[in-house]
């Protein structure tokens, strides 16, 4: 009974997600459209001179005028996670042979942990989502529109050839966006499959992501029993 209830909960959760699958650095949505996500650096605009600010504004206007498709800009604020750094300090503390240095390392580790917890230091990240809708130029029939209304959660499984063609068009758009943002002295990083999975996992499960971070996808294997870790 408990197992059946758990399965029903899982199906219900998946029903609410718009993502069908993530493969080859692309998120495929249930409506068949594709998304590429790029991590973008920031500019401290307030510290720029008036001439530099005007140049940035003009460059951004030129960038927007150069695209003929929609873009989504996402800003995420997360509490700074320094668990890895604290673990590193703990290892240094254990390896210290000098008692005074060991005590100082302990105090420094406690200070950093309390500073982040009490100060609620946030980490801000900027993402640009580039979409591609392969059916945007096709006129939908009455039955196709009715099917979308009656079955909005129907998955569209793309063939490999069709997926590659659509992905190629999407990446051309992503390259154009990256080139325009690079002209503004911004650094761009296209998220790969592992990064996309981690991003959406942390977005939909912010608290769980802190307690149970994802392992590398290369360490997972899929068999008849489901997804298991290949690490013993």
N, C-alpha and C positions, 0 to 999 in steps of 0.2 A: 504493500500500500504506500509506504513512504517513498519507495523508488519510483512508483508511478506518479506520485505527486511531484517529485523532483523533476522528472522528465517533462511534466506539463508546465512547470515553471520555466524550465529552460526554453521550451518551444515558444512560450508566451513572450519571453525576453527577446528572442531572436526575431519574433514577429514584428517587434517595434523598431528594430534597427533598419536603417535604409541601405546598409552595405550588404551586398551579395557575396563578394569575395575580394581578397587583396592578392594580387599576383603581379610579378614583374614590375614592381615599383609603382603600381597603379591600383587605385580603389575603384572597383566596379559596383555601381549601385544597382538596386533591384529594378530600376526602370531602364537599365541598359546603358546609361550614361557613365562616363569615366571621369575620374578626378586625379590630378597630380598635385601634390602638396610640396611647397618649398619653404624651407626655413630661411628667414631673412634677417640680417643684422639691422641694427638701429642707428640713428644719427642723433646726437645731442644738438638739436636745432637751436636751443636757446644760447648755446655757447658760440654759435657762428656769428660772424660779422654781418652787417646789413647786406653787403654785396653778396656774400656767400648764401645767405638766406634767400635772396631774390633769385640767385642762380639755381638753388635747389627747387624752389617753387616753379620756376620756368621749366626746368628739366622734368619735374613730375607732371606738369601740364602736357608737355610734349609726349611723355610716355603714355598718358591716358588717351591722348588723341591718336596714338599709333595703333591702338588695339580696337578690334571690331567685335569683341566677344566679352561676356561678363567675367568679372573677377570677384573673388571673395577674399577679404582681408580679415584675418582672425588674430586677436590679441588674447593670449592666455596668461593669467597670473596664477602662479602656484607658490606655495610656501617653499622656501629654499631647502632642498634636501641635501644635507651634508653627512649622511650616514657613512658613506664611503670614506670621507675625510676623517671622521671621528674614529672609524675602525683603524685607519692608517696610523693615527696618533696613538691608539691603544697598543698597536704592535710596537711602535717606537718606545712606548713606555715600558713594555715588558723586556725589551732588549737593552735598556739603559743599565749600565753597570755602576754609574755614579748615582748615589742616593739623592743628592741635591737636584741633579738634572731630572731624575725620575719624578720627584715631587713637583718640580716646575712643569713638567710635561703633563702630569695629572691635573694640576690647577689650570693650565692653559686649555686642556680638553674640556674641562667642566665650564670654563668661562665661555668658550665658543658655543657649546651646546645651550647654555642659558641665554646667551646673547641672541641666538637665532629663535629660541622658543619664546622668550619674553618680548623681543622686539618685533616678532612676526615679520621677518625679512622675506620679501617676496621675490621670486624670479619671474621676470616677464619675457615672454617669447612671442615673436611675430611670424605669422604664417600667411602665405598667399596660396589660395586654392584655385587651380586652373581647371575649368570644366571642358568637356567635349561631349556633345550630344550628336551621335551619328545619324539620328532620325529627325534632326531639326528642320532639314530642308524637305523632308517628305511629308506630303499631306496625308493625315490619318483618316481612315474611313470611319463611318458611323459605328461599325462593329468593333473596331480597334479602340475607339474612345470609350464605348460601353464596357469593353473588357477591362480597361484600366480603372474604370469606376467600380466595377463589381469585384475585381481582383487586384487591388493596388499592391498586394504583397507578392504577386507572382514573380518568380525569379526568371531572369533572362540569361540563359547559359550561352555564352558566345562561343562559336567555333574558334579554333586556334587561328585560322587564316583571317577571319573577320576581326578577331581581337587584335592581331598584329597590325592590321590596317588602321583600326581605330586608335591603337596606341601610338602609331607613327604620327597620325594627325595631332594627337594630344601633345606629344613630345615636341612637335614643331611649334605649337603654341607656347609650351613651357620654355623653350629656347628663346623665343621672341620676348617673353616676359623677363626672363633672366638677363637678356642683353640690355633691355631698357632699364632695369633696376641697377645693373652694373654701372651704367652710365651715371648713376647718382651716387657712385662710390659705396654702394651697398654690396655686401657679400651674400651670395645665394648658395643654398645647398638643397638639392632635390632629395626628398626623403625616399629611401629604399624600402623594400618590403618589410624588413625588420623594424625600421623606424616608424612606418605607418601603423603597423600592428601595435607597437608600444604607445604611439600617440593616441589612437582610438581607445585602446585599453585603459589608459590613464584618464582619458576624457570621460568615458562612461563609468569608470570605477575609480574615482580619485582616491578614496580612502583605502580600498583594497590594493591599489597599485603600490601604496607605501609599504604595506605589510607583505605582499606577495608579488614582487616584481617578476616580469616575464623572463624566461630563459631564452637563449639564442635559438632561433627557429631551426638552425642547422643541427641542433641537438635533439630535435623532435623527430619522431618517426610515426607514420600512420599505418596501423594494421587493422585487422577485422574487429579488434576489441576497442578501437578508438585511437586517440592520440596519446602517446606515452613518451617519456624521456628516454633517449638512447644512452644516457649516463647511468651507470650502475652504482 
